[in-house]
Amino acid sequence: MAQYLAPGVYVEELPPKARPIAGVGTSTAGFVGVVANNVTDSEGNPLATLATADTAYLVTSWEEFKNRFGDFQAGNTVLAHAVYGFFNNGGRTAFVMRVADLNNLATSLEKFEPIDEIAIVAVPGATTSVQQNAIVAHCKKLGDRFAVLDGQQAPADFTVANVKGGTANDQYAALYFPWLKVLDPATKTIVSMPPSGHVAGIYARVDGSRGVFKAPANEVVVGAADLDFKLTKNHQEILNPAGINVIRAFNGAITVYGGRTLGGDANGDMRYVSTRRFMSFLKESIDEGTQFIVFEPNSPALWQRIIRSVSDFLYNQWREGALFGETAKQAFFVKCDAELNPAAVREAGKVITEIGVAIVKPAEFVIFRIEQTTDS
């Protein structure tokens, strides 16, 4: 306590009893794509002098992408359309890395690991099981990012096996089908392009307008002129339970009409994209927001500070509609006490906090029950 020796007014700065937890970002994408060395910028400079292979570059607009990786041209078509679709659909920030080919994605994706901001990973046009399993393994390993995958471009039929290919089910990924038809400015023709870039932009758009807890579904794909295949409700009844998110045309609007993780029902409580991404958001936010407790005296006073910080954060999530319950008490709980932290735990240098949340699930099936009465 400060010592005061003369009369007067003194102002002290006291450390807060609880530190606010800020939600981490969820909308920054990481793109990997093939771009040939002979691609040039608007002044004819070769790409080799602008963007080193296997290096991630921060891009915050389509103009920045063009300056670094060139405008639409033969050597960068797929990646360019994906990144353009990302920004056109609401994306704001991305890290883009060009590679010679997609045969060694596991090694290439290691360059993304130190970039904490990345929350969505897409490799447009990577549809083999080896490629997609590498993308999913990267996201699962880090636990704070989510894979957006493309379905097969031209399956023999619309069965789960042929649309999905051999990629393993996983809650850290979602797969979208069919491919989109878009205008290619380079050739002035309509071409087929994988949907992952556009869908990643929709993720960012929904995160910004509603929140990561809102399913990125029933959203229009801006820039899509048509679809490679027009799927019906009957097709979707086969694909949806397996976690294949169908893109459909409704009254001329191309719409993402699925919000499930790859595997769907097989993923249990994590069968929804919004649930998996929101849980990752909570975990990362609380982890980063409670780093202040490291090396603090492990006492009941610290436990109360932890409870207050986490509770305030979860209360805000509940107020925004992310947690289910008429009251905050029904929506979440935070426990950090002597029962969880006995002497043996404290001696080991640990402090344990137990957190429970009731997450709002998407209203995937809307059922109307209409009761009619007849005059007797």
C-alpha positions as CSV (number, residue, x, y, z in Angstrom):
1,M,0.0,0.0,0.0
2,A,1.3,3.5,-0.9
3,Q,2.4,5.7,2.0
4,Y,1.0,9.2,2.2
5,L,2.9,11.8,4.2
6,A,1.2,15.1,3.3
7,P,-2.5,16.2,3.1
8,G,-3.9,16.2,-0.4
9,V,-5.8,14.2,-3.1
10,Y,-4.0,11.1,-4.4
11,V,-5.0,9.0,-7.4
12,E,-4.0,5.4,-7.6
13,E,-4.0,2.9,-10.4
14,L,-5.2,-0.4,-9.1
15,P,-5.1,-3.6,-11.1
16,P,-8.5,-4.8,-12.1
17,K,-10.0,-7.8,-10.1
18,A,-10.9,-9.4,-13.5
19,R,-9.4,-8.9,-16.9
20,P,-11.7,-8.7,-19.9
21,I,-11.4,-11.6,-22.4
22,A,-11.6,-10.5,-26.0
23,G,-12.9,-12.9,-28.6
24,V,-10.3,-14.1,-31.1
25,G,-10.7,-13.5,-34.8
26,T,-12.5,-16.3,-36.8
27,S,-12.6,-14.9,-40.4
28,T,-9.0,-14.8,-41.6
29,A,-8.5,-17.4,-44.3
30,G,-5.4,-19.3,-45.4
31,F,-5.2,-20.1,-49.1
32,V,-2.8,-22.5,-50.9
33,G,-2.8,-22.7,-54.7
34,V,-0.8,-23.4,-57.8
35,V,0.6,-20.3,-59.5
36,A,3.0,-20.7,-62.4
37,N,6.3,-18.8,-62.5
38,N,5.4,-17.3,-65.9
39,V,2.4,-15.4,-64.4
40,T,3.0,-11.6,-64.6
41,D,1.7,-8.5,-62.9
42,S,0.0,-5.6,-64.8
43,E,3.4,-4.3,-65.8
44,G,4.7,-7.6,-67.1
45,N,7.0,-8.4,-64.2
46,P,7.4,-12.2,-63.6
47,L,5.8,-13.6,-60.5
48,A,9.1,-15.1,-59.4
49,T,10.2,-11.6,-58.3
50,L,6.9,-10.8,-56.6
51,A,5.8,-13.9,-54.6
52,T,8.3,-16.6,-53.5
53,A,6.9,-20.1,-53.5
54,D,5.9,-21.7,-50.2
55,T,5.8,-18.3,-48.5
56,A,2.6,-16.9,-47.0
57,Y,1.7,-13.4,-47.9
58,L,-0.9,-11.2,-46.2
59,V,-3.6,-10.0,-48.6
60,T,-6.4,-7.7,-47.5
61,S,-8.1,-7.0,-50.9
62,W,-8.4,-8.3,-54.4
63,E,-6.1,-5.4,-55.6
64,E,-3.4,-6.6,-53.2
65,F,-3.7,-10.2,-54.6
66,K,-3.4,-8.9,-58.2
67,N,-0.3,-6.9,-57.3
68,R,1.3,-10.0,-55.7
69,F,0.0,-12.9,-57.7
70,G,-1.2,-11.4,-60.9
71,D,-4.7,-10.8,-62.4
72,F,-6.8,-13.6,-63.9
73,Q,-4.5,-15.5,-66.3
74,A,-3.8,-19.1,-67.4
75,G,-1.2,-19.7,-64.8
76,N,-3.2,-18.8,-61.7
77,T,-6.8,-19.4,-62.7
78,V,-8.1,-21.5,-59.9
79,L,-6.4,-19.6,-57.0
80,A,-7.4,-16.2,-58.5
81,H,-11.0,-17.2,-58.8
82,A,-11.0,-18.6,-55.2
83,V,-9.5,-15.5,-53.7
84,Y,-11.7,-13.2,-55.8
85,G,-14.7,-15.2,-54.6
86,F,-13.5,-14.9,-51.0
87,F,-13.4,-11.1,-51.1
88,N,-16.5,-10.8,-53.2
89,N,-18.5,-12.8,-50.6
90,G,-17.4,-10.8,-47.6
91,G,-13.9,-11.9,-46.8
92,R,-11.5,-9.2,-45.5
93,T,-8.2,-10.8,-44.7
94,A,-6.3,-13.8,-46.0
95,F,-2.8,-15.3,-46.1
96,V,-2.0,-16.6,-49.6
97,M,0.7,-19.1,-50.5
98,R,1.6,-20.3,-54.0
99,V,3.1,-23.7,-54.6
100,A,4.5,-25.5,-57.6
101,D,1.9,-28.3,-57.2
102,L,-0.5,-29.8,-54.7
103,N,1.4,-33.0,-54.2
104,N,3.1,-32.2,-50.9
105,L,0.4,-30.2,-49.1
106,A,1.3,-31.5,-45.6
107,T,4.8,-29.8,-45.9
108,S,3.4,-26.6,-47.4
109,L,0.7,-26.2,-44.7
110,E,3.4,-26.3,-42.0
111,K,4.2,-22.7,-43.2
112,F,0.8,-21.7,-41.9
113,E,1.3,-23.1,-38.4
114,P,3.0,-20.0,-36.9
115,I,0.3,-17.7,-38.3
116,D,-2.1,-17.6,-35.4
117,E,-4.7,-15.4,-37.2
118,I,-5.7,-18.1,-39.7
119,A,-9.0,-19.6,-38.8
120,I,-10.2,-21.0,-42.2
121,V,-8.1,-23.1,-44.5
122,A,-8.9,-23.7,-48.2
123,V,-6.9,-25.3,-51.0
124,P,-9.1,-24.7,-54.1
125,G,-9.3,-27.7,-56.4
126,A,-7.6,-30.1,-54.1
127,T,-10.0,-33.1,-54.3
128,T,-7.9,-36.2,-53.8
129,S,-8.1,-38.0,-50.4
130,V,-4.4,-37.5,-49.8
131,Q,-4.7,-33.8,-50.3
132,Q,-7.8,-33.3,-48.3
133,N,-6.7,-35.5,-45.4
134,A,-3.6,-33.4,-45.2
135,I,-5.7,-30.2,-45.0
136,V,-7.9,-31.7,-42.3
137,A,-4.9,-33.1,-40.3
138,H,-3.4,-29.6,-40.3
139,C,-6.6,-28.0,-38.9
140,K,-7.1,-30.8,-36.4
141,K,-3.5,-30.6,-35.2
142,L,-3.8,-26.9,-34.4
143,G,-7.4,-27.1,-33.1
144,D,-8.1,-23.4,-33.9
145,R,-8.9,-23.5,-37.6
146,F,-11.4,-25.2,-39.9
147,A,-11.0,-26.8,-43.4
148,V,-13.3,-25.8,-46.3
149,L,-13.1,-28.6,-48.8
150,D,-14.4,-29.1,-52.4
151,G,-16.4,-32.0,-53.5
152,Q,-15.5,-34.0,-56.6
153,Q,-15.9,-32.0,-59.8
154,A,-17.5,-34.6,-62.0
155,P,-18.7,-37.7,-59.9
156,A,-20.1,-40.7,-61.7
157,D,-23.3,-40.2,-59.7
158,F,-24.5,-38.3,-56.7
159,T,-23.9,-41.0,-54.1
160,V,-21.9,-40.1,-50.9
161,A,-18.9,-42.1,-51.9
162,N,-18.6,-40.5,-55.4
163,V,-19.2,-37.0,-54.3
164,K,-17.0,-37.1,-51.3
165,G,-14.2,-39.4,-52.6
166,G,-12.0,-41.1,-50.0
167,T,-11.6,-38.3,-47.6
168,A,-12.0,-39.3,-43.9
169,N,-14.8,-37.9,-41.8
170,D,-13.8,-35.2,-39.4
171,Q,-15.4,-32.5,-37.3
172,Y,-12.7,-30.0,-38.3
173,A,-13.8,-29.9,-41.9
174,A,-16.8,-29.2,-44.2
175,L,-17.2,-30.3,-47.8
176,Y,-19.2,-28.4,-50.4
177,F,-20.7,-29.6,-53.7
178,P,-21.2,-29.0,-56.6
179,W,-18.7,-26.8,-58.3
180,L,-19.7,-23.2,-59.4
181,K,-20.0,-21.7,-62.8
182,V,-18.4,-18.2,-62.9
183,L,-17.4,-15.7,-65.5
184,D,-13.7,-15.8,-66.3
185,P,-12.5,-12.3,-67.2
186,A,-9.4,-13.7,-68.9
187,T,-11.3,-15.7,-71.5
188,K,-14.7,-14.0,-71.3
189,T,-16.3,-17.4,-70.9
190,I,-18.2,-19.2,-68.2
191,V,-16.0,-21.7,-66.4
192,S,-16.4,-24.3,-63.6
193,M,-14.6,-23.4,-60.4
194,P,-14.3,-25.1,-57.0
195,P,-16.6,-23.5,-54.4
196,S,-14.2,-23.4,-51.4
197,G,-13.0,-19.8,-51.9
198,H,-16.5,-18.4,-52.2
199,V,-17.7,-20.4,-49.2
200,A,-14.8,-19.2,-47.1
201,G,-15.9,-15.6,-47.9
202,I,-19.4,-16.5,-46.8
203,Y,-18.0,-17.8,-43.5
204,A,-16.3,-14.4,-43.0
205,R,-19.5,-12.5,-44.0
206,V,-21.7,-14.4,-41.5
207,D,-19.1,-14.1,-38.8
208,G,-19.1,-10.4,-39.2
209,S,-22.8,-9.8,-39.5
210,R,-24.1,-12.4,-37.1
211,G,-21.3,-14.2,-35.3
212,V,-19.4,-17.4,-35.6
213,F,-22.2,-19.2,-33.7
214,K,-24.5,-18.6,-36.8
215,A,-24.4,-21.4,-39.3
216,P,-22.9,-20.2,-42.6
217,A,-25.8,-21.6,-44.6
218,N,-28.9,-20.4,-46.4
219,E,-26.6,-17.8,-47.8
220,V,-26.3,-16.6,-51.4
221,V,-23.1,-17.2,-53.3
222,V,-22.2,-13.8,-54.8
223,G,-20.6,-14.1,-58.2
224,A,-21.9,-17.6,-59.1
225,A,-23.7,-17.6,-62.4
226,D,-24.8,-21.2,-62.2
227,L,-23.9,-24.7,-60.9
228,D,-22.3,-27.7,-62.6
229,F,-25.2,-29.8,-61.4
230,K,-28.7,-28.9,-60.3
231,L,-29.4,-31.1,-57.2
232,T,-32.8,-31.6,-55.8
233,K,-34.2,-32.2,-52.4
234,N,-34.1,-36.0,-53.0
235,H,-30.3,-35.7,-53.7
236,Q,-29.8,-33.7,-50.6
237,E,-31.7,-36.3,-48.4
238,I,-28.9,-38.7,-49.4
239,L,-25.9,-36.3,-49.0
240,N,-26.9,-34.2,-46.0
241,P,-26.8,-36.9,-43.3
242,A,-23.2,-37.7,-44.4
243,G,-22.2,-34.1,-44.0
244,I,-21.9,-33.1,-47.6
245,N,-23.2,-29.5,-47.9
246,V,-25.1,-29.0,-51.1
247,I,-25.2,-25.8,-53.0
248,R,-28.5,-25.3,-54.7
249,A,-30.4,-22.9,-57.0
250,F,-33.5,-21.3,-55.5
251,N,-35.4,-18.9,-57.8
252,G,-32.2,-18.0,-59.6
253,A,-30.2,-17.5,-56.5
254,I,-27.2,-19.8,-55.9
255,T,-27.4,-20.7,-52.2
256,V,-25.3,-22.7,-49.8
257,Y,-27.9,-25.0,-48.3
258,G,-26.0,-27.1,-45.8
259,G,-24.1,-26.4,-42.6
260,R,-22.7,-29.7,-41.5
261,T,-19.2,-30.9,-40.7
262,L,-17.8,-33.7,-42.9
263,G,-19.4,-36.9,-41.6
264,G,-22.6,-35.2,-40.4
265,D,-24.5,-37.4,-38.0
266,A,-21.3,-39.5,-37.4
267,N,-19.8,-36.5,-35.6
268,G,-22.4,-36.4,-32.9
269,D,-22.6,-33.1,-31.1
270,M,-20.1,-31.6,-33.5
271,R,-22.1,-32.4,-36.6
272,Y,-22.7,-28.6,-37.3
273,V,-20.1,-26.3,-38.7
274,S,-21.2,-23.5,-36.4
275,T,-20.9,-25.7,-33.3
276,R,-17.4,-26.8,-34.1
277,R,-16.2,-23.3,-35.0
278,F,-17.8,-21.7,-32.0
279,M,-16.3,-24.2,-29.6
280,S,-12.9,-23.5,-31.2
281,F,-13.6,-19.8,-30.8
282,L,-14.4,-20.2,-27.1
283,K,-11.4,-22.3,-26.4
284,E,-8.9,-20.0,-28.1
285,S,-10.4,-16.9,-26.7
286,I,-10.4,-18.2,-23.1
287,D,-6.9,-19.6,-23.5
288,E,-5.5,-16.3,-24.7
289,G,-7.6,-14.2,-22.4
290,T,-6.4,-16.0,-19.2
291,Q,-2.7,-16.0,-19.8
292,F,-2.5,-13.4,-17.0
293,I,-2.8,-16.1,-14.4
294,V,0.6,-17.6,-15.2
295,F,2.9,-17.2,-12.2
296,E,0.2,-15.6,-10.1
297,P,-0.3,-16.9,-6.5
298,N,-2.6,-19.9,-6.7
299,S,-5.1,-18.9,-4.1
300,P,-8.9,-18.4,-3.7
301,A,-8.3,-14.7,-4.8
302,L,-6.9,-15.9,-8.1
303,W,-9.8,-18.4,-8.5
304,Q,-12.3,-15.6,-8.2
305,R,-10.5,-13.5,-10.8
306,I,-10.6,-16.4,-13.2
307,I,-14.3,-17.0,-12.6
308,R,-15.1,-13.3,-13.1
309,S,-13.1,-12.9,-16.3
310,V,-14.5,-16.1,-17.9
311,S,-18.1,-15.4,-16.7
312,D,-18.0,-11.9,-18.1
313,F,-16.9,-13.2,-21.5
314,L,-19.5,-15.9,-21.6
315,Y,-22.2,-13.5,-20.4
316,N,-21.5,-11.4,-23.4
317,Q,-21.7,-14.4,-25.7
318,W,-25.1,-15.3,-24.1
319,R,-26.3,-11.7,-24.6
320,E,-25.4,-11.9,-28.3
321,G,-27.4,-15.1,-28.7
322,A,-24.7,-17.7,-29.0
323,L,-25.7,-19.6,-25.8
324,F,-29.0,-21.2,-25.1
325,G,-31.0,-20.3,-22.0
326,E,-33.5,-17.8,-20.7
327,T,-31.0,-16.7,-18.0
328,A,-27.2,-16.6,-17.9
329,K,-27.3,-19.3,-15.2
330,Q,-29.0,-21.7,-17.7
331,A,-26.6,-20.8,-20.5
332,F,-23.2,-21.4,-18.8
333,F,-21.3,-22.1,-15.6
334,V,-17.7,-21.5,-14.5
335,K,-16.2,-23.3,-11.5
336,C,-12.8,-22.8,-10.0
337,D,-12.5,-23.7,-6.3
338,A,-10.8,-25.8,-3.7
339,E,-12.6,-29.0,-4.9
340,L,-11.0,-28.6,-8.3
341,N,-7.7,-27.3,-7.0
342,P,-6.7,-29.3,-3.9
343,A,-3.2,-29.2,-2.4
344,A,-1.8,-31.8,-4.8
345,V,-3.0,-29.8,-7.8
346,R,-1.6,-26.6,-6.5
347,E,1.8,-28.2,-5.6
348,A,2.0,-29.3,-9.2
349,G,1.7,-25.7,-10.3
350,K,-1.7,-26.1,-11.8
351,V,-5.0,-24.2,-11.6
352,I,-8.0,-26.0,-12.9
353,T,-11.2,-24.3,-14.1
354,E,-14.3,-26.2,-15.2
355,I,-16.5,-24.4,-17.8
356,G,-19.8,-25.6,-19.2
357,V,-21.8,-23.9,-22.0
358,A,-25.2,-24.6,-23.7
359,I,-24.6,-23.8,-27.4
360,V,-27.4,-22.8,-29.7
361,K,-27.8,-25.3,-32.5
362,P,-29.0,-24.4,-36.0
363,A,-32.7,-24.8,-36.8
364,E,-31.8,-27.2,-39.6
365,F,-35.3,-28.7,-39.8
366,V,-38.2,-26.3,-39.4
367,I,-41.4,-28.1,-38.7
368,F,-44.8,-26.5,-38.7
369,R,-47.7,-28.3,-37.0
370,I,-51.0,-27.0,-38.1
371,E,-54.1,-28.0,-36.3
372,Q,-57.4,-27.6,-38.2
373,T,-60.8,-27.8,-36.6
374,T,-64.1,-28.4,-38.3
375,D,-67.4,-27.1,-37.2
376,S,-69.5,-29.8,-35.5
